[in-house]
Amino acid sequence: MAYVINESCIACGACESECPVSCISAGDNVYVIDEDVCIDCGSCANVCPVDAPQQK
C-alpha cells in the first residue's frame, strides 16, 4: 500500500529528501508521491511536521 500526501501539506520539503526511492516531488501547492514507485516504508511520514503523508 502506497503513501499519499493529503491537503494538510505545508510544502516544507522535509519528506522529499527522506524518501529512499525518490518518489516525492513538489506539486503545484503540495508535495506529491508517485504511488507506482512508493515502497511503503513510511520515512516521509516519520519526518512530516503536519502528518500529511498517509497510507492509501
GUDREN-135593 format. One record per atom (N, C-alpha, C): residue number from 1; y, x, z. Coordinates in steps of 0.2 Angstrom, whole numbers. Last residue first. Layout:
REM GUDREN-135593
<NUM,<Y,X,Z>>;
...
//
This chain:
REM GUDREN-135593
<56,<25,-12,9>>;
<56,<25,-18,5>>;
<56,<19,-23,7>>;
<55,<32,-5,23>>;
<55,<26,-6,19>>;
<55,<27,-12,15>>;
<54,<49,0,22>>;
<54,<44,-4,25>>;
<54,<38,-4,20>>;
<53,<64,8,25>>;
<53,<58,9,21>>;
<53,<53,4,25>>;
<52,<74,6,35>>;
<52,<74,2,28>>;
<52,<68,3,25>>;
<51,<78,9,48>>;
<51,<72,6,47>>;
<51,<71,3,40>>;
<50,<89,17,50>>;
<50,<90,9,50>>;
<50,<84,6,48>>;
<49,<87,30,49>>;
<49,<90,28,55>>;
<49,<91,20,55>>;
<48,<71,37,44>>;
<48,<77,32,42>>;
<48,<80,30,48>>;
<47,<60,45,46>>;
<47,<67,48,47>>;
<47,<73,43,46>>;
<46,<49,37,45>>;
<46,<50,41,51>>;
<46,<57,44,52>>;
<45,<50,32,32>>;
<45,<51,28,37>>;
<45,<52,31,44>>;
<44,<46,44,25>>;
<44,<53,41,24>>;
<44,<54,36,30>>;
<43,<33,46,28>>;
<43,<38,51,30>>;
<43,<45,48,30>>;
<42,<22,37,25>>;
<42,<27,35,30>>;
<42,<32,40,32>>;
<41,<13,38,15>>;
<41,<12,42,20>>;
<41,<17,41,26>>;
<40,<10,31,2>>;
<40,<10,28,9>>;
<40,<9,32,15>>;
<39,<13,37,-10>>;
<39,<6,38,-7>>;
<39,<5,35,0>>;
<38,<21,32,-24>>;
<38,<21,32,-17>>;
<38,<14,33,-14>>;
<37,<20,30,-38>>;
<37,<20,37,-35>>;
<37,<19,37,-28>>;
<36,<23,16,-39>>;
<36,<17,19,-43>>;
<36,<16,26,-41>>;
<35,<35,14,-33>>;
<35,<29,12,-30>>;
<35,<22,14,-33>>;
<34,<48,23,-30>>;
<34,<43,22,-36>>;
<34,<37,20,-33>>;
<33,<61,17,-21>>;
<33,<54,21,-20>>;
<33,<50,18,-27>>;
<32,<79,19,-19>>;
<32,<73,16,-21>>;
<32,<67,20,-21>>;
<31,<94,17,-9>>;
<31,<88,21,-12>>;
<31,<82,17,-14>>;
<30,<107,7,-15>>;
<30,<102,9,-10>>;
<30,<97,14,-13>>;
<29,<115,4,-26>>;
<29,<118,4,-20>>;
<29,<114,6,-14>>;
<28,<107,10,-37>>;
<28,<114,8,-38>>;
<28,<118,8,-31>>;
<27,<97,23,-30>>;
<27,<98,17,-35>>;
<27,<106,16,-35>>;
<26,<90,39,-28>>;
<26,<96,35,-27>>;
<26,<97,29,-32>>;
<25,<73,40,-25>>;
<25,<79,42,-28>>;
<25,<84,37,-27>>;
<24,<57,45,-21>>;
<24,<63,42,-19>>;
<24,<69,44,-22>>;
<23,<46,53,-24>>;
<23,<46,46,-27>>;
<23,<52,42,-25>>;
<22,<41,66,-20>>;
<22,<47,65,-23>>;
<22,<48,58,-27>>;
<21,<30,68,-12>>;
<21,<29,67,-19>>;
<21,<35,65,-23>>;
<20,<35,69,1>>;
<20,<31,74,-2>>;
<20,<30,74,-9>>;
<19,<51,65,7>>;
<19,<46,62,3>>;
<19,<42,68,-1>>;
<18,<63,70,12>>;
<18,<56,70,16>>;
<18,<50,68,12>>;
<17,<73,68,4>>;
<17,<71,75,5>>;
<17,<64,75,9>>;
<16,<75,54,5>>;
<16,<73,57,-1>>;
<16,<70,64,0>>;
<15,<79,50,18>>;
<15,<72,49,16>>;
<15,<70,53,10>>;
<14,<93,52,19>>;
<14,<88,56,24>>;
<14,<81,55,21>>;
<13,<102,45,12>>;
<13,<98,50,9>>;
<13,<93,54,13>>;
<12,<110,35,15>>;
<12,<112,41,18>>;
<12,<108,47,15>>;
<11,<110,21,12>>;
<11,<111,26,7>>;
<11,<113,33,10>>;
<10,<107,11,20>>;
<10,<114,13,21>>;
<10,<115,19,16>>;
<9,<96,-3,19>>;
<9,<98,4,17>>;
<9,<105,6,17>>;
<8,<94,-16,20>>;
<8,<97,-13,26>>;
<8,<99,-5,25>>;
<7,<86,-20,10>>;
<7,<93,-21,9>>;
<7,<97,-18,15>>;
<6,<72,-9,10>>;
<6,<75,-15,10>>;
<6,<82,-15,10>>;
<5,<61,0,0>>;
<5,<67,1,4>>;
<5,<70,-6,4>>;
<4,<43,1,2>>;
<4,<49,-1,-2>>;
<4,<55,0,3>>;
<3,<27,9,0>>;
<3,<33,8,4>>;
<3,<38,5,-1>>;
<2,<11,3,-5>>;
<2,<17,7,-5>>;
<2,<22,5,-1>>;
<1,<-6,4,0>>;
<1,<0,0,0>>;
<1,<6,5,0>>;
//
